[in-house]
Amino acid sequence: MEALDLRGLVPAPVTPFTRDGEVDHAAIQRLGGWLGSFKEVKGLVVLGHAGEGTFLTPDEQASVIESFVKSVDGKIPVIAGITLEGTNVAALEAKRAVKAGAEAGLVYPSHGWLRFGYQKGAPQDRYRAIYQESGLPLILFQYPDATKATYNLETQLDIAALPGVFAMKNGVRNMRRWDTEIPVVRRERPNLQILTCHDEYLLHTMFDVDGALVGYGGLTPEPLIELIAAGKARDYAKARAIHDRLLPVTRTVYHRGSHMEGTVALKHGLVARGILEHATIRSPLLPLDPGADVEIADALRSAGLVGPAARSNAA
């Protein structure tokens, strides 16, 4: 298997809806075409948390994959979130993703593990079965340390050694674990591409990774591309300056009561940037407090991402 090259920015874009709540395929064309226009963007991950993927029917999920594939016109791969709880149904979900045009899959842990934890060997079995059934190249998803679905180091190494697994999206959100585990994964699995998904902790993690797989990348690709380059160059001063410029945006998007609110905030940000016309979401997401859209637009303006030059770049 020749692995996809995701060493760079991999946005996880939102799923636009019409005002009536249906998938907005015209808006997907604008969003995907815009993100795919940056040469440093290596792929798009759809149907994840930011993309409200678990809120869609199977037919809608397939149509979203197909629409994003069309939007990028073969320039970059589209990667699908594989989210269903049971291993067999997740494998069938992966097969549907292949049929719709996905070139890889981001495998979520079985959702029951979030509360109850997992039996030893169950995550390995999940990845093994999904790949055997679908042939879809897979990305290991490391969940936050605060959940019971986070994988210990042994499990991470086992999954990374399985056929078909070529990358890791790491969002452990425990910097002690990050600092001690990432060097071991690097040493023991040198071919594994490591991508941070710490939207709100990018500065700390940017010096240890091949790239970033983040919902944030669907809103602010330009500075995140610069931040990845600074991290690879070990240029802390430049990375810090980019981080500080983005901090008002980070605060208005991700420093909220729930990380789920980030999806709503991302949509408001894309409205401010002229990519989406409105920020329609699906339940169980709820609208943000009144005035949040103005705060988000002001933060983007302070970062130089809203204004005449920014609108020209987004066109």
C-alpha positions as CSV (number, residue, x, y, z in Angstrom):
1,M,0.0,0.0,0.0
2,E,1.3,3.4,-1.0
3,A,0.3,5.7,1.8
4,L,-1.3,9.1,1.2
5,D,1.0,12.0,2.0
6,L,-0.7,14.1,4.6
7,R,2.4,16.0,5.7
8,G,0.9,19.5,5.9
9,L,-2.5,20.9,6.7
10,V,-5.5,18.6,6.5
11,P,-8.6,20.6,7.3
12,A,-11.7,18.9,8.7
13,P,-14.4,21.1,7.2
14,V,-17.9,21.7,8.4
15,T,-20.9,20.4,6.5
16,P,-22.9,23.3,5.2
17,F,-26.7,23.1,5.3
18,T,-29.4,25.0,3.6
19,R,-31.6,27.2,5.7
20,D,-34.1,24.4,5.6
21,G,-31.6,22.0,7.1
22,E,-30.7,20.0,4.1
23,V,-27.1,19.3,2.9
24,D,-26.1,22.3,0.9
25,H,-24.1,20.9,-2.0
26,A,-23.5,24.3,-3.7
27,A,-21.9,25.6,-0.5
28,I,-19.8,22.4,-0.3
29,Q,-18.4,23.2,-3.8
30,R,-17.4,26.7,-2.6
31,L,-15.9,25.5,0.7
32,G,-14.1,22.5,-0.8
33,G,-12.9,24.4,-3.8
34,W,-11.5,27.2,-1.6
35,L,-9.6,24.8,0.7
36,G,-8.4,22.7,-2.2
37,S,-6.9,25.8,-3.8
38,F,-4.0,25.9,-1.2
39,K,-1.1,23.8,-2.4
40,E,-0.1,23.1,1.2
41,V,-3.5,21.5,2.0
42,K,-2.9,17.8,1.7
43,G,-6.5,16.4,2.1
44,L,-9.9,17.0,3.6
45,V,-11.4,15.0,6.4
46,V,-15.2,15.1,6.2
47,L,-18.0,13.7,8.4
48,G,-16.1,14.2,11.6
49,H,-17.1,16.2,14.7
50,A,-16.7,19.5,12.9
51,G,-18.6,18.1,10.0
52,E,-21.6,17.0,12.0
53,G,-21.1,13.6,10.4
54,T,-23.0,11.5,13.0
55,F,-26.0,13.8,12.5
56,L,-26.4,12.6,8.9
57,T,-28.2,9.7,7.4
58,P,-26.1,7.1,5.5
59,D,-27.3,8.5,2.2
60,E,-26.5,12.0,3.3
61,Q,-23.0,10.9,4.4
62,A,-22.3,9.4,1.0
63,S,-23.6,12.5,-0.8
64,V,-21.3,14.7,1.3
65,I,-18.3,12.6,0.4
66,E,-19.2,12.7,-3.2
67,S,-19.7,16.4,-3.2
68,F,-16.4,17.2,-1.5
69,V,-14.7,14.8,-3.9
70,K,-16.2,16.8,-6.8
71,S,-15.2,20.1,-5.1
72,V,-11.5,19.4,-5.1
73,D,-11.4,18.0,-8.6
74,G,-8.9,15.3,-7.9
75,K,-6.3,17.7,-6.5
76,I,-6.3,16.2,-3.0
77,P,-7.8,13.2,-1.3
78,V,-11.1,13.2,0.7
79,I,-10.9,11.2,3.9
80,A,-14.1,10.0,5.6
81,G,-14.8,9.8,9.3
82,I,-15.8,6.2,10.3
83,T,-17.9,6.6,13.3
84,L,-20.4,3.8,13.9
85,E,-20.2,2.0,17.2
86,G,-20.2,-1.6,16.2
87,T,-17.2,-3.0,14.4
88,N,-19.2,-4.7,11.6
89,V,-21.4,-1.7,10.9
90,A,-18.3,0.5,11.0
91,A,-16.7,-1.8,8.4
92,L,-19.8,-1.4,6.2
93,E,-19.7,2.4,6.7
94,A,-16.1,2.3,5.4
95,K,-17.2,0.3,2.3
96,R,-19.9,3.0,1.6
97,A,-17.2,5.6,2.0
98,V,-15.0,3.9,-0.6
99,K,-17.9,3.7,-3.0
100,A,-18.5,7.4,-2.5
101,G,-14.9,8.2,-3.4
102,A,-13.1,8.5,-0.1
103,E,-9.4,7.6,-0.3
104,A,-8.9,7.0,3.5
105,G,-10.8,6.7,6.7
106,L,-10.4,8.3,10.1
107,V,-11.5,5.6,12.6
108,Y,-13.3,6.9,15.7
109,P,-13.4,4.7,18.8
110,S,-16.6,2.8,19.6
111,H,-18.6,5.4,21.4
112,G,-19.5,3.1,24.3
113,W,-15.8,3.2,25.2
114,L,-16.1,6.9,26.0
115,R,-18.0,6.0,29.2
116,F,-17.0,2.4,29.9
117,G,-13.5,2.0,28.5
118,Y,-12.4,-0.8,26.1
119,Q,-11.4,-4.4,26.5
120,K,-7.8,-5.1,25.8
121,G,-7.4,-5.8,22.1
122,A,-10.7,-4.5,21.1
123,P,-9.4,-1.3,19.4
124,Q,-6.9,-3.4,17.4
125,D,-9.7,-5.7,16.3
126,R,-11.7,-2.7,15.2
127,Y,-9.0,-1.4,12.9
128,R,-8.1,-4.8,11.6
129,A,-11.7,-5.7,10.7
130,I,-12.5,-2.3,9.0
131,Y,-9.4,-2.5,6.8
132,Q,-10.0,-6.2,5.9
133,E,-13.6,-5.5,4.9
134,S,-13.1,-2.2,3.1
135,G,-9.5,-2.0,2.0
136,L,-9.7,1.7,3.1
137,P,-6.3,3.1,4.3
138,L,-6.9,4.2,7.9
139,I,-5.9,6.9,10.3
140,L,-5.5,6.1,14.0
141,F,-7.6,8.6,16.1
142,Q,-6.2,9.2,19.6
143,Y,-8.9,10.6,21.8
144,P,-8.4,13.0,24.8
145,D,-6.9,11.7,27.9
146,A,-10.0,12.8,29.8
147,T,-12.1,10.1,28.1
148,K,-12.0,6.4,28.6
149,A,-11.6,5.9,24.9
150,T,-8.0,7.2,24.9
151,Y,-5.5,4.5,23.9
152,N,-2.6,3.7,26.1
153,L,0.9,3.6,24.5
154,E,0.8,-0.1,23.9
155,T,-2.5,0.1,22.0
156,Q,-1.3,3.0,19.9
157,L,1.8,1.1,18.9
158,D,-0.2,-2.1,18.1
159,I,-2.7,-0.2,15.9
160,A,0.0,1.7,14.1
161,A,1.6,-1.6,13.2
162,L,-1.5,-3.0,11.6
163,P,-1.9,-3.3,7.8
164,G,-3.6,-0.3,6.3
165,V,-2.9,2.1,9.2
166,F,-0.6,4.9,7.9
167,A,-1.2,8.0,10.1
168,M,-2.3,9.1,13.5
169,K,-4.5,12.0,14.5
170,N,-3.5,12.7,18.0
171,G,-5.7,14.8,20.3
172,V,-4.7,13.4,23.7
173,R,-4.8,16.9,25.3
174,N,-2.5,15.9,28.1
175,M,0.9,17.4,27.4
176,R,2.7,15.1,29.8
177,R,1.5,12.1,27.7
178,W,2.2,14.0,24.5
179,D,5.8,14.8,25.5
180,T,6.5,11.2,26.6
181,E,4.6,9.1,24.1
182,I,5.1,10.9,20.8
183,P,8.9,10.3,20.8
184,V,8.3,6.6,21.4
185,V,5.8,6.4,18.6
186,R,8.3,8.1,16.4
187,R,11.0,5.7,17.3
188,E,8.9,2.5,17.1
189,R,6.8,3.4,14.1
190,P,8.9,5.7,12.0
191,N,6.7,5.5,8.9
192,L,3.6,6.6,10.7
193,Q,2.6,10.1,9.8
194,I,1.7,12.0,13.0
195,L,-0.8,14.8,12.8
196,T,-1.9,17.0,15.7
197,C,-5.6,17.8,16.2
198,H,-5.1,20.1,19.2
199,D,-7.0,23.0,17.7
200,E,-6.5,25.0,20.9
201,Y,-3.0,23.8,21.7
202,L,-1.3,24.0,18.4
203,L,1.8,25.9,19.5
204,H,2.9,23.2,21.9
205,T,2.3,20.3,19.5
206,M,3.5,21.9,16.3
207,F,7.2,21.1,16.7
208,D,6.7,17.3,16.9
209,V,4.4,16.5,14.0
210,D,4.2,16.0,10.2
211,G,1.1,18.2,10.0
212,A,-2.2,19.1,11.5
213,L,-5.6,17.5,11.0
214,V,-7.9,20.1,12.5
215,G,-11.4,21.6,12.1
216,Y,-9.6,24.9,12.6
217,G,-7.9,24.4,9.2
218,G,-11.3,24.7,7.6
219,L,-11.6,28.3,8.7
220,T,-8.0,29.7,8.9
221,P,-5.9,27.7,6.4
222,E,-3.5,30.5,5.6
223,P,-2.0,31.1,9.1
224,L,-2.1,27.4,10.0
225,I,0.0,26.6,6.9
226,E,2.5,29.2,8.1
227,L,2.4,27.7,11.6
228,I,3.1,24.2,10.3
229,A,6.1,25.5,8.3
230,A,7.4,27.4,11.3
231,G,7.2,24.3,13.5
232,K,9.0,22.1,10.9
233,A,11.7,24.8,10.7
234,R,12.0,24.9,14.5
235,D,11.3,28.6,14.3
236,Y,9.7,29.2,17.7
237,A,9.6,33.0,17.4
238,K,7.7,32.9,14.2
239,A,5.4,30.1,15.4
240,R,4.7,32.1,18.6
241,A,3.9,35.2,16.6
242,I,1.4,33.3,14.4
243,H,-0.1,31.7,17.6
244,D,-0.5,35.1,19.2
245,R,-2.1,36.6,16.1
246,L,-4.6,33.7,16.0
247,L,-5.3,33.7,19.8
248,P,-8.4,36.0,19.6
249,V,-9.8,33.6,16.9
250,T,-8.9,30.6,19.0
251,R,-10.7,32.1,22.0
252,T,-13.9,32.9,20.2
253,V,-14.0,29.5,18.4
254,Y,-12.7,27.0,20.9
255,H,-12.5,28.6,24.4
256,R,-16.2,28.0,25.0
257,G,-18.3,25.9,27.4
258,S,-18.2,22.9,25.1
259,H,-15.8,21.9,22.4
260,M,-18.9,21.1,20.3
261,E,-19.7,24.8,20.1
262,G,-16.6,25.1,18.0
263,T,-18.6,23.7,15.0
264,V,-21.1,26.5,15.3
265,A,-18.4,29.0,15.7
266,L,-16.6,27.7,12.7
267,K,-19.7,28.2,10.6
268,H,-20.1,31.8,11.8
269,G,-16.4,32.4,11.0
270,L,-16.9,31.1,7.4
271,V,-19.8,33.5,7.0
272,A,-17.6,36.3,8.1
273,R,-15.0,35.2,5.6
274,G,-17.5,35.1,2.8
275,I,-17.4,31.3,2.2
276,L,-20.8,30.4,3.7
277,E,-24.0,32.5,3.6
278,H,-25.3,31.4,7.0
279,A,-24.4,29.2,9.9
280,T,-27.2,26.7,9.9
281,I,-26.6,23.7,12.2
282,R,-28.4,20.5,13.2
283,S,-29.6,19.4,16.6
284,P,-28.2,18.5,19.1
285,L,-26.1,21.6,18.3
286,L,-27.7,24.8,19.4
287,P,-27.1,28.5,18.3
288,L,-24.5,30.5,20.1
289,D,-25.4,33.3,22.4
290,P,-26.5,36.6,20.7
291,G,-23.5,38.6,19.5
292,A,-21.1,35.6,19.2
293,D,-21.1,36.0,15.4
294,V,-19.9,39.6,15.8
295,E,-17.2,38.6,18.2
296,I,-16.0,35.9,15.8
297,A,-15.9,38.3,12.9
298,D,-14.0,40.9,14.9
299,A,-11.5,38.3,16.0
300,L,-11.0,37.2,12.4
301,R,-10.6,40.9,11.4
302,S,-7.9,41.4,14.1
303,A,-6.0,38.4,12.6
304,G,-6.1,39.9,9.2
305,L,-8.5,37.3,7.9
306,V,-11.6,39.5,7.3
307,G,-11.4,42.5,5.1
308,P,-10.8,43.4,1.4
309,A,-7.6,41.4,1.0
310,A,-9.0,38.4,2.8
311,R,-12.2,38.5,0.8
312,S,-10.2,38.6,-2.4
313,N,-8.1,35.6,-1.3
314,A,-11.3,33.6,-0.4
315,A,-13.0,34.3,-3.8
